[in-house]
């Protein structure tokens, strides 16, 4: 098996595992928390609480009720990440970027599955100490990994790294859109 194929297969396996973990936690929340009282994990700080009627919006419930918009955006983001992962340079220094992208794609896919089948996202993790909006495992994948990715992009990657990434990502597109002679 070619190294590129092997690497992409590992990304796919990680993606599936992360998506299954998200699905299992949401299914557990529906079975255990729906129509029940919150379960304190750390009393006064963190509890598991099923958000009644789910979240039909984005982060913090903004743009509630725009299901199709969120499905389209999630699909585009996941497809773009798949493209980036497929064309990621082989150099090991890009490994953390690739892993973070897999987490972000899995989070997007997990919430996209909810929106497609339920019409809303199942949220159940509540940080009561600061009255933080209720969220789920997929949200953690996306938010935490996006912050880490931003830090890597801002403080770790050098100009040569950006040039390498730009070449790796644009070459397949340029071949696709170039005129054949």
Secondary structure, DSSP 8 states (H G I E B T S, - for coil): --HHHHHHHHHHHHHHHHHHHHHHHHHHHHHHHTTS--EEEETTTEEE---TT-B-SSGGGTTTT-HHHHHHHHHHHHHHHHHHHHT--S-GGGHHHHHHHHHHHHHHHHHHHHHHHHSSB---EEEGGGT---B-HHHHHHHHHHHHHHHHHHHT--HHHHHHHHHHHHHHHHHHHS---
